[in-house]
Amino acid sequence: MSQPTPAPLRALICIGVSQHFFAAEQAERAVVFEATKAAFADLSGRFGVKVLGTFDDDTIQIGPATSFPWTCYLLLEAPGYETVRAIVNLFRETPAGEYQLWRYYKVETRLGRALFFGED
């Protein structure tokens, strides 16, 4: 008897921009932007996730975000915990100039499942 395939995991990656980013010179901020774009490019191809949505409210929020409301969000459908962990780990591993991305961001991740209503 075969085992049922587990339902994909939902992950909401909540990202706040830190004071280090706001204190940086424009050239350093540009390096952070480019490193971030490169680190999170092709998440589907690299990690097998489905990006369900992104949300950025930086046009109505100014300054560091160290808790809710965050600056931006990624909503993913992932095969499991280790995949989500590997994506979050991009903040630790990706260089942005002389630092890693984690210097410029605070990240909190929520894990769950699809809600039983609202997606029809």
PEKAUR-V99618 format. One record per residue. N is the residue number from 1. RES is the residue in three letters. SS is DSSP state (alpha for helix, beta for strand, coil for the rest). PSI is psi as a letter, one per 20 degrees, with the letter a starting at -180 (* if undefined). BURIAL is b if it has 16 or more other ideal C-beta (glycine too) atoms within 10 Angstrom, else e. Layout:
{{N,RES,SS,PSI,BURIAL} {N,RES,SS,PSI,BURIAL}}
This chain:
{{1,MET,coil,p,e} {2,SER,coil,q,e} {3,GLN,coil,q,e} {4,PRO,coil,q,e} {5,THR,coil,p,e} {6,PRO,coil,q,e} {7,ALA,coil,q,e} {8,PRO,coil,q,b} {9,LEU,beta,p,b} {10,ARG,beta,p,b} {11,ALA,beta,p,b} {12,LEU,beta,o,b} {13,ILE,beta,o,b} {14,CYS,beta,p,b} {15,ILE,beta,p,b} {16,GLY,beta,q,b} {17,VAL,beta,p,b} {18,SER,coil,r,b} {19,GLN,alpha,h,e} {20,HIS,alpha,h,e} {21,PHE,alpha,g,b} {22,PHE,alpha,h,e} {23,ALA,alpha,i,e} {24,ALA,coil,q,b} {25,GLU,coil,r,e} {26,GLN,alpha,h,e} {27,ALA,alpha,h,e} {28,GLU,alpha,g,b} {29,ARG,alpha,h,b} {30,ALA,alpha,h,e} {31,VAL,alpha,g,b} {32,VAL,alpha,g,b} {33,PHE,alpha,g,e} {34,GLU,alpha,g,e} {35,ALA,alpha,h,b} {36,THR,alpha,g,b} {37,LYS,alpha,g,e} {38,ALA,alpha,g,e} {39,ALA,alpha,h,b} {40,PHE,coil,j,b} {41,ALA,coil,q,e} {42,ASP,coil,l,e} {43,LEU,alpha,h,b} {44,SER,alpha,g,e} {45,GLY,alpha,h,e} {46,ARG,alpha,h,e} {47,PHE,alpha,i,b} {48,GLY,coil,k,e} {49,VAL,coil,r,b} {50,LYS,beta,p,e} {51,VAL,beta,o,e} {52,LEU,beta,h,e} {53,GLY,beta,r,e} {54,THR,beta,q,e} {55,PHE,beta,p,e} {56,ASP,beta,p,e} {57,ASP,coil,k,e} {58,ASP,coil,i,e} {59,THR,coil,i,e} {60,ILE,coil,j,e} {61,GLN,coil,p,e} {62,ILE,coil,p,e} {63,GLY,coil,r,e} {64,PRO,coil,q,b} {65,ALA,coil,o,b} {66,THR,coil,i,e} {67,SER,coil,a,e} {68,PHE,coil,p,e} {69,PRO,coil,p,e} {70,TRP,coil,r,b} {71,THR,coil,g,b} {72,CYS,beta,r,b} {73,TYR,beta,q,b} {74,LEU,beta,p,b} {75,LEU,beta,o,e} {76,LEU,beta,q,b} {77,GLU,beta,o,b} {78,ALA,beta,q,b} {79,PRO,coil,h,e} {80,GLY,coil,r,e} {81,TYR,alpha,g,e} {82,GLU,alpha,h,e} {83,THR,alpha,g,b} {84,VAL,alpha,g,b} {85,ARG,alpha,g,e} {86,ALA,alpha,h,e} {87,ILE,alpha,g,b} {88,VAL,alpha,h,b} {89,ASN,coil,i,e} {90,LEU,alpha,h,b} {91,PHE,alpha,h,b} {92,ARG,alpha,h,e} {93,GLU,alpha,h,e} {94,THR,coil,p,b} {95,PRO,beta,q,e} {96,ALA,beta,n,b} {97,GLY,coil,c,e} {98,GLU,coil,i,e} {99,TYR,beta,r,b} {100,GLN,beta,r,b} {101,LEU,alpha,h,b} {102,TRP,alpha,h,b} {103,ARG,alpha,h,e} {104,TYR,coil,i,b} {105,TYR,beta,q,b} {106,LYS,beta,p,b} {107,VAL,beta,p,b} {108,GLU,beta,p,e} {109,THR,beta,p,e} {110,ARG,beta,p,e} {111,LEU,beta,q,e} {112,GLY,beta,b,e} {113,ARG,coil,r,e} {114,ALA,coil,q,e} {115,LEU,coil,q,e} {116,PHE,coil,j,e} {117,PHE,coil,r,e} {118,GLY,coil,i,e} {119,GLU,coil,k,e} {120,ASP,coil,*,e}}
